[in-house]
Structure formats: C-alpha cells, structure tokens
Amino acid sequence: MLRVPVLSPDGKPLMPTKPSRARRWIRDGLAVGKWSDLGVFYVQLTKQPSGEKTQPIAVGIDPGKLYSGIGVQSPKATLFLAHLVLPFPTVKDRMEQRRMMRRGRRGRRINRKVAYAKRAHRQKRFNNRRRNKLPPSIRANRQLEFRVVSEICNLFPVSKIVYEYVEARGPKSFSPVMVGQRVMLGWLAELAPVETQFGYNTANLRKQLGLAKSNDKAIQTPESHAVDGLTLACSEFVKYKPFRTATTHGHGWRGAVQLTSAVFKVICRPPISRRQLHLMLPAKGGVRRKYGGTVTRHRFRKGDFVRAEKAGRTYIGWVSGDTQRQISVSDANWKRLGQFTASKVALIARSTGLVVSGASHPTQLPLLSLPHLLREDGGFSEVFR
C-alpha cells in the first residue's frame, strides 16, 4: 500500500501514513496537502504531534554515467522510486563547445602582423594544474543525485544512505570516477550516515529478493535502474551473515523486508542553454543575437510548469522558449508540444531546476517478505557450506 510523507508543523519529517488517513487529516483541518519538488504529494500537520518517534528508513543510490537509480525503503513498505537521467553528455558537449568558442575569440584577438614576443598573449591567472580535479560532467551527475537525495531527506526521516561503490584500477586520485565518488560521499555524510556496497553484493541480494532487472538501461522503468536503488536500500534490513549451530555452519540471508507498490518518478534537469555573450561565429556588423538564458519576453521563465490551450485542447508541459507573441511548451523529454499564445498559457508551478515525470499510477512491485528464510529455531532454510 502507498504511503504519504508527513511533516511536522516546523518541517521535520515524520513517519509516512496511509492515504486514507492523510485525506481524513486534510478534511478535519489537521493537515495541509502540499507538493514537493520531486512531484510527491505530502501532508504537513497543523498542530504538533503527540510523538515524533520514527522507524529506520534507508535510501539506496545506484550511480551511473548516463542514468542512476534511487529507492527508499522501510522494513514494511517501499516509499519511493526514481530513475535519474543524468546530464553527462549534455555538459560534456557544451564544455567542448565552450573550448572551441574560447579558442576562436583568442585567435581573433591576436594580431599576427607583429612579432610573437609583442603579441597580446594573456598569462595564466591561477594554477589550474590541480590534483583531484573533478570534471564538470561528473560533478553535474553527482549534483543531480545529491539534489534528489536532499529532497528525499526533507520528506522522510532517513536513517541510512547506502551507496553503490565502484573501485577503479590504478591511482585512485587520478580516476575522475573515484574522485566523484569521494566528493559525493562527503556530501551525503552531511545528510545521514552513509554505507557503501559493491555491485556484486547488490546483484546477489536482488536475485534473492526476486526483483527483475532490465537489460535496456535507457528505458525509463523501475526495472532499469531504480530496482538496484531499491535493493541497496533493502540491504540495510536484509544481511548475508555467517552462522554456526551444533550440527552445521555456513552463511545465509537474515532479516525481513516488505516490498509494496510505490510512486515512481523520472527526473532530469531541463536542458536549458546558459546565456552566451558570444556565439560560435560573429554576426555581420558585430551585432550578435540573444541566445540561451532562462528569461522570456513574457511573465514566464524557462522550466516553468504550465498549462496551455490551443484549438480547444489542453496541454501540460514546461516552458522551453518564446517568440514575440508565443511561448514554446515541451514535454518531459523536451520535445516541443507546440507554440501557444502567451495569454493562453497559465502557470502551475515555478521552475525548480528539475523536470519530473512518471506514471499516473504507482509502480507495482511484488509483495515479498523474507521471514521464510528463517526457521522457527532461528536457523536458516538455506545453508552454504
């Protein structure tokens, strides 16, 4: 069954509740319904609760290069699933484009008719040969993951964050992946206690839980990446431990967890170009047209969530551009739905820097509990000698 996040009057996350109870609270004036930046509905109490005791809730993060998966799990319910579309290729391409534009400007500025020693070569302003440099593309990936986890920690009383760790070969300070992991773990430690786990441990537990894994990593379903994030979160409650009895010994799974239906969201950054002072090629007459930025000629900003009408039909999407009289509205994949008259566009929510989409119905997960792995005498039903 679904769970609705609950916040105290001062914004402290409490244990989530049933939707029926949340509706009753709103009806009786005991709570107010709100929406988070992740597109998750939650309620905030109007009066201080009698108690604020919480149960353990774990967040699992399966980081990647192009996609990441996140799952939130308690011992008795699955609370949230997310598939993150990372900005790695976009940032990489734009950094290469910026380098080309910079080289072009420097080339046009230098007067090659004078001697080389008298040319206006700019000296370096700082030492850019630093160790442990984090590339902008990997930093952008980790920043998006941290933004989502921060929003989750504002909704749920997270007690543990489990992060899938990748160990690269060679010097650890040279690998951008290792540097990005170290920076990310430092950020996450400010939110909750962090624990790392290798990928093969995640695969073993995923098989034990009976969760399916998709081979298509680009598909925006829980089976592509969110299932691994959920498995990492479940590892806080289900452990593979050694045991010894009077007659035998070995290893087995110990613990219990309940997988239930949960809200699934696909999250990405709006691919908005930054404001460029100079374009790739200079225009005739030295006048360059405006390019990039979030400002439009109307009352909207790029990335705003809006409702637009055209020819008797209603469209829901994000502001992606504008003309003299019209506004461009795009879907979650940033494919333009159409251009609409500015007076026919109504604001739903201001831009949060995130584009959140997902199925209208919750994702159905197999109802699975693991107490069957334990015998009544406390031993294990599976023994590995």
C-alpha positions in Angstrom: 0.0 0.0 0.0 1.1 3.5 -0.8 2.5 5.8 1.9 2.2 9.6 2.1 5.1 11.6 3.6 4.2 13.5 6.8 5.9 16.7 8.1 5.5 18.3 11.5 4.5 22.0 11.7 8.2 23.0 11.9 9.1 20.9 8.8 10.6 17.9 10.5 9.9 14.7 8.5 7.9 12.0 10.4 6.9 8.5 9.5 4.6 8.4 6.4 1.0 7.4 6.7 -1.8 5.8 4.7 -3.6 7.8 2.0 -6.9 7.4 3.7 -5.6 8.8 7.0 -4.0 11.7 5.1 -7.3 12.5 3.5 -9.0 12.4 6.8 -6.4 14.8 8.3 -6.9 17.2 5.5 -10.7 17.0 5.8 -10.6 17.7 9.5 -8.1 20.5 9.2 -5.4 18.6 11.0 -3.0 18.8 8.0 -2.4 20.7 4.8 -1.6 18.9 1.5 1.4 20.1 -0.5 3.7 19.0 -3.4 7.4 18.6 -3.2 10.0 19.5 -5.9 10.1 15.7 -6.7 6.4 15.7 -7.6 5.5 13.8 -4.5 2.4 14.7 -2.5 2.8 15.1 1.2 0.9 16.5 4.2 2.1 18.9 6.8 0.5 18.8 10.2 -1.1 22.0 11.6 -0.5 21.0 15.2 2.4 19.5 17.0 2.0 15.7 17.2 2.0 13.8 20.4 5.1 11.9 19.5 7.9 12.0 16.9 9.3 8.5 17.1 10.5 7.1 13.8 11.4 3.8 12.3 14.6 3.1 10.2 14.3 4.3 6.6 17.1 3.6 4.1 17.9 5.3 0.8 19.7 3.3 -1.9 21.7 5.1 -4.7 22.9 3.2 -7.8 25.0 5.8 -9.5 25.9 5.7 -13.2 27.3 7.6 -16.1 24.1 8.3 -18.0 21.4 7.0 -15.6 21.1 6.5 -11.8 18.5 4.7 -9.7 17.2 5.6 -6.3 15.0 3.7 -3.9 13.5 4.5 -0.5 12.6 1.6 1.7 11.4 0.9 5.3 11.0 -2.6 6.8 7.3 -2.7 6.0 6.9 -0.6 2.8 8.5 0.7 -0.3 8.2 4.5 -0.2 9.7 6.0 -3.4 11.5 5.0 -6.6 13.2 7.3 -9.0 15.0 7.0 -12.4 17.5 9.8 -12.9 18.5 10.9 -16.4 22.0 12.4 -15.8 23.3 15.5 -17.7 26.7 13.9 -18.5 26.5 14.0 -22.4 25.0 17.5 -22.4 27.6 19.0 -20.1 30.4 17.3 -22.0 29.3 18.6 -25.4 28.8 22.1 -24.0 32.2 22.2 -22.4 33.8 21.2 -25.7 31.8 23.9 -27.5 32.9 26.4 -24.9 36.5 25.5 -25.5 36.1 26.0 -29.2 34.5 29.4 -28.8 37.3 30.5 -26.4 40.0 29.4 -28.9 38.2 31.3 -31.6 37.9 34.5 -29.6 41.6 34.3 -28.7 42.5 33.7 -32.3 40.6 36.7 -33.5 42.1 38.9 -30.7 45.8 38.3 -31.5 47.4 40.5 -34.1 49.7 38.2 -36.1 51.3 41.0 -38.0 53.5 41.9 -35.0 56.4 39.8 -33.6 55.5 36.9 -31.4 57.1 38.4 -28.3 54.9 41.5 -28.7 51.6 39.8 -29.2 48.9 40.2 -26.6 49.1 36.8 -25.1 47.3 36.6 -21.7 49.3 35.0 -18.9 47.6 32.4 -16.7 45.6 33.9 -13.8 45.9 30.9 -11.5 47.5 27.5 -11.3 45.0 25.2 -13.0 47.2 22.1 -12.7 45.5 20.9 -9.5 45.3 17.3 -8.3 42.0 15.5 -7.8 40.2 17.7 -10.4 36.6 16.8 -10.8 35.3 17.2 -14.4 32.2 19.3 -14.8 30.3 16.5 -16.4 30.8 14.1 -13.5 30.2 16.9 -11.0 26.9 17.7 -12.7 25.9 14.0 -12.3 26.7 13.9 -8.6 25.0 17.2 -8.0 21.7 16.0 -9.5 21.8 12.8 -7.4 22.6 14.9 -4.3 19.7 17.3 -5.1 17.2 14.4 -5.3 18.5 12.7 -2.1 18.3 16.1 -0.3 14.7 16.4 -1.3 14.0 12.8 -0.1 15.6 13.6 3.3 13.2 16.5 3.6 10.2 14.2 3.1 11.3 11.0 5.0 13.2 10.5 8.3 16.2 8.9 6.6 18.4 6.9 9.0 20.9 5.4 6.5 22.1 6.0 2.9 23.6 3.0 1.0 25.8 4.0 -2.0 27.0 1.5 -4.6 30.8 1.8 -4.7 32.9 1.4 -7.9 36.6 0.8 -7.5 38.7 1.8 -10.5 42.1 0.4 -11.3 45.2 2.4 -11.0 45.8 5.5 -8.8 42.6 6.5 -7.0 43.4 10.2 -7.2 43.7 10.1 -11.0 40.3 8.4 -11.8 37.6 11.0 -12.2 35.0 8.3 -11.2 36.8 7.7 -7.9 37.2 11.4 -7.2 33.5 12.0 -7.9 32.6 9.2 -5.5 34.7 10.6 -2.8 33.2 14.0 -3.2 29.7 12.6 -3.3 30.2 10.5 -0.1 31.3 13.7 1.7 28.1 15.5 0.6 25.9 12.6 1.6 27.5 12.3 5.1 26.0 15.7 5.9 22.5 14.3 5.4 22.7 10.9 7.1 25.1 8.0 7.9 26.5 6.6 4.7 27.4 3.0 3.9 29.0 1.7 0.7 28.4 -1.6 -1.1 29.9 -3.2 -4.2 27.9 -4.1 -7.2 28.1 -7.9 -6.9 26.6 -7.7 -3.4 23.7 -5.7 -4.9 23.2 -8.3 -7.7 23.1 -11.2 -5.2 20.5 -9.5 -3.0 18.4 -8.5 -6.0 18.2 -12.1 -7.1 17.3 -13.2 -3.5 14.5 -10.6 -3.4 13.2 -11.9 -6.7 13.4 -8.5 -8.5 13.7 -8.3 -12.2 16.5 -6.4 -13.9 16.1 -4.9 -17.4 18.9 -5.2 -20.0 17.9 -1.9 -21.6 19.4 0.7 -19.4 17.8 3.6 -21.3 14.2 2.5 -20.7 12.5 4.7 -18.1 11.0 1.9 -15.9 11.8 0.7 -12.4 13.5 -2.4 -13.8 16.3 -0.5 -15.4 18.0 1.3 -12.5 15.5 2.1 -9.7 15.4 -1.6 -8.8 19.1 -1.5 -7.9 18.5 1.5 -5.8 15.7 -0.3 -4.0 17.9 -3.3 -3.5 20.6 -1.2 -1.9 18.0 0.3 0.4 16.8 -3.3 1.3 20.4 -4.2 2.2 20.0 -2.3 5.4 17.3 -4.7 6.6 18.4 -8.0 4.9 22.0 -9.2 5.6 24.1 -12.1 4.3 25.7 -13.3 7.6 27.6 -16.3 8.8 26.1 -18.7 11.3 27.0 -21.7 13.4 24.8 -24.3 15.1 25.6 -27.5 16.9 25.4 -29.6 13.7 26.3 -27.2 10.9 27.6 -23.8 9.9 27.6 -21.6 6.8 26.2 -18.3 5.5 22.6 -17.2 4.8 20.2 -14.3 4.5 18.9 -12.9 7.7 16.3 -10.2 8.1 12.9 -9.3 6.7 11.6 -6.6 4.4 8.2 -5.9 2.7 8.2 -4.7 -0.9 5.0 -2.8 -1.8 3.7 -0.5 -4.5 5.4 2.8 -4.6 5.4 6.1 -6.6 7.9 6.0 -9.5 9.3 9.2 -11.0 11.7 10.0 -13.9 13.8 13.0 -13.0 16.2 15.1 -15.2 17.5 18.6 -15.5 15.8 20.9 -18.0 18.2 21.2 -20.9 18.3 24.9 -21.0 21.3 26.6 -22.6 23.1 29.2 -20.5 23.2 32.8 -21.7 26.0 33.2 -24.2 27.7 36.5 -24.5 29.3 35.4 -27.8 28.0 33.0 -30.4 30.1 30.4 -32.3 30.6 32.7 -35.3 30.5 36.5 -35.3 27.5 38.1 -37.0 27.7 40.7 -39.7 28.2 44.2 -38.3 29.3 42.8 -35.0 25.8 42.5 -33.6 25.1 39.1 -32.1 21.6 37.8 -31.4 20.4 36.7 -28.0 21.0 33.1 -27.2 20.3 31.0 -24.1 19.2 32.0 -20.6 16.0 31.5 -18.7 14.4 34.9 -19.2 11.5 35.2 -21.7 9.7 38.2 -23.1 6.6 37.2 -21.1 5.8 36.6 -17.4 7.3 33.0 -17.6 10.7 31.6 -17.1 12.1 28.6 -19.0 11.5 25.5 -16.9 8.2 26.7 -15.5 5.4 24.1 -15.4 2.4 25.4 -17.2 -1.0 24.6 -18.8 -1.6 25.8 -22.3 -4.6 25.8 -24.5 -4.8 25.6 -28.3 -7.7 24.8 -30.7 -9.8 23.6 -27.8 -7.2 21.2 -26.5 -5.2 21.5 -23.2 -1.5 20.7 -22.9 0.6 20.3 -19.8 4.4 20.8 -20.0 7.4 23.0 -19.4 8.3 26.4 -20.9 11.2 25.8 -23.3 11.3 29.0 -25.3 9.5 32.1 -26.6 8.9 34.3 -29.6 7.5 37.9 -29.8 3.9 36.7 -29.0 4.1 33.0 -28.3 5.5 30.6 -25.8 7.0 27.2 -26.6 5.9 24.3 -24.3 7.7 21.0 -24.2 7.1 17.6 -22.6 9.3 15.8 -20.1 11.7 14.6 -22.9 12.0 18.3 -24.0 10.1 17.6 -27.3 8.1 20.6 -28.2 4.3 20.2 -27.8 3.6 23.4 -29.7 3.8 27.2 -29.6 1.0 28.9 -27.8 -0.3 32.4 -27.4 1.1 33.9 -24.2 -2.5 34.8 -23.0 -3.5 31.1 -23.3 -0.7 29.8 -21.0 -1.3 29.5 -17.2 1.4 29.0 -14.6 1.1 25.8 -12.5 4.4 25.9 -10.7 7.6 27.9 -10.9 10.8 26.2 -12.2 12.6 24.1 -9.6 15.5 23.1 -11.8 14.0 19.6 -12.2 11.8 18.0 -14.8 9.8 15.3 -13.0 7.5 12.9 -14.8 6.2 9.4 -14.1 3.2 7.1 -14.4 -0.1 8.4 -13.1 -0.5 5.1 -11.2 2.0 3.8 -8.6 4.5 1.2 -9.7 3.5 -2.3 -8.7 6.3 -4.3 -7.1 6.0 -8.0 -6.0 4.8 -8.3 -2.4 7.7 -10.1 -0.9 8.8 -10.7 2.6 11.8 -12.7 3.8 10.9 -14.2 7.2 10.6 -17.5 5.3 14.4 -17.6 5.1 14.4 -18.2 8.9 13.4 -21.3 10.6 11.4 -21.3 13.8 14.5 -22.2 15.8 16.4 -19.2 14.4 18.4 -21.2 11.8 18.4 -20.7 8.1 16.5 -22.5 5.5 19.4 -22.3 3.0 22.9 -23.4 4.1 26.1 -22.8 2.1 28.9 -24.8 3.3 
